[in-house]
Amino acid sequence: MTFVVGLTGGIGSGKSVVAERFAALGVPVVDTDVIAHELTVPRGAGIAPIQAAFGDGVIGTDGALDRAAMRRLVFTDPSARAQLEAILHPLIRIESEIRCRRASADFPYVLLVVPLLVESGTYRERVDRVCVVDCPEEVQIARVMQRNSLTREEATAILAAQASRSQRLAAADDVIDNSGRLADLVTQVDRLDGKYREMAKIRQESARTP
């Protein structure tokens, strides 16, 4: 049975840095953002239903999803966001489950990176542990503004559309504090890696016990 650790956190919290550290330790990482991107490249499985739902205006000249156009639409129209999620989320979930099963054949556990894990409402059905990358919201806003060249208003709107910091922390089994130094982050990830390996080992041993 696959032991899955769900990694989540708000935009700008540092999920990518944390996932990279887990990967450096040999942990297989299944990233739903990567899967979403694959679904929306030219001729990706998500393109036809997105085009049918929203029209040619959200499709680029290369046949891929025009992410900027789609972003503007979903942040001004909540129903458009729900419609897009209804198209992509089932496809992402199926593919992520396939990749998790494959990866678990070679490693004790799998890291499933899901930015909107808590928002999904069904996360306990998908993962054995919820690991939240956390930092103050002001730090998130500053990072998003710098990384994505957004205004404060735009960055704040993105945060408002996600689960609150308190909601994520309430759902967390483990929390990684990413408000300090990179060295501190690495120490926390390394400690959790050891913990997850042990938990996965116990799961495997109990599954073999008649």
N, C-alpha and C positions, 0 to 999 in steps of 0.2 A: 504494500500500500504506500502510495506516494506521501511523503511528509512535506507539506508546502508551507513556507513562511511568506505571508503577504506583507510586502513593503509598501507603505503609503506615506502621504504627507502633502501639505498644501503646496501650491506652486511657489517656487523659490525657496523651499525648505532645504533642498540639497539631496533629494532622492538619488539623482544620478551619481553624485560623488559617493554616496553610501553603496549603491549597487556596484560601482566600479571596484570598491574595496572588497566587497564580498566576492566578486568575480576574480580578483587577484589572489584570493585565498582558494580558488578552485571551485567555488560554488557555481553551479549552472544558474543563469539568470534568464528568466522569461519576462520580457518587458512588453506590456500591452500597448504602450505608445509606439513601439517598433512595429508591432503587429498592425496597429491602426494605420500606420504610414504605408505598410505593404499593401493593405486593402485599398488604399486610395491613390496608388501610383497608376499610370496609364494601364488600362485593362485589368486593374485590380478588382477583386470581387465586390467591393463596395461602390465602385464608380457608377455602374448602371442604375442601381436603385437610388443613389443620391441624385443623379441627373434626372431621373424620373420624378423624384419628389420636389426638387428645388429648381430645376431648369438648367440651361446652359451657363447661366451667370456665375455659377460656383465651380465651373469646370474650366481649367486653363487651356490655352491653345495646344499644349502638349498632351492633353487628355487626362491629366492628373487633377486631383482636387485643388482648387484655388483656395489655399488655407486662409489667406487674408480676407477674401470675400466671405468665406464661410464663417470666419470668426466674427466679422462685423454683423452678419445676419443673426447668429445665435445669441449674441450679447444684446441685441436690440429686440429680439423676439423669442421669449421663453418657449413658445410652442415649437419653433424651429429647432431649438436645442433638443427638446424631447423627441422630435421626429428623427433627427440625426442619430441620437442615441439608440432609438428603437431599430434603426437600420444597422448600425455598427456593433453595438454591444453584444448581440447574440453571435455574430461572426467572430468577434474577438474572443469571447468566452470559449467557443468551441475550439478555436485554434490554440489558445493558451492551455487548455486542458490536454490537448494532444501533445504539446511541447513539454509540459510538465511530466507527463507519463514517460515520454522518451528519455528525458534527462535523468529521471529517478533511477533508471537502470544502471547508471554509472556513478551515482553519488548518493550519499545518505539523505540529503534533502535538496529542495529546489526553492529558489527565491523568485516569487512572482511579484513583479512590480506593477501596482495598479494605482495610479494617481487618485481615482475616484472610488477606491475600495469601500470606504465607509459609506459613501453616498449611495452605493448600489443596494444597500439594505439586506443583501444576501451573502455578505462576506463570510459569515461563519459556516456556510455550506461549502465554501471554496478553499478555505485555508485552515491550517492547524494553529497557527500563531499569527497575530497582527503586530507588526513592528512599525511604529510611527516615527518618522523623522520630524523633529520639532524644533522650532525657533520662534522668537517673538514676531508678531505680525509686521511690525515696523521693519524688521530685518528682511522679511519676505518681500515687502513692497519695494524696498531699496534695491534688492537683487533683481526683481522682475523689471523694474524701470531701467536698470543698467543693462541687463542682458537682452531685453526685447525692445529697447528704445521706445518704451511706452511712457505716457504721462502718468502722474500719480492717480488721476481719476480712472484711467484705463486699468491700471494695476489693481486698484482697490475694487473695481467692478468684478475683476476675475476672482479675487479672493471672496467677494460676497456671494458669488455663484457656487462656491464650494462649501463643504462642511466647515463648521467653525473649528477653531483650534481646540476648544473645550470638548466638542463632539468627537474629534479624532482621539484626543487623549483618553476620553472615557471608554473608547473602544479598544484601546491599546493593551496588548499583553506585555509589550516591551517598548521602551521609548529611547531613541537616540537623540541626544541634545546636540544640535548643530549650530549653536550660537557662539561657539568659541573657536579654538585653534583646530587646524586639521589633524594635528597629532592626537588631540583628545578624541576626535571623531574616530580615527583609526583604532585607538585603544578600545573604544566602545564596541565597534564592529567586530574586532578580533575576539572580544570576550563573548559576544553573542554567538559568533560562529561556533565556538567551543560548546556553548550551551545547546545550540540547535543540533549539532552532531550527536551529542549525548542523548537528547530527546528522541532523535530519529532512530538511534541505535536501540533504545528501549522499546520503541514502537515495533521495530523489526523483530526483536527477540520475543516480544509478547505475541506477535503474529505467528511465530513458528512454534509456540508452546501449544500442545494439544489440549 
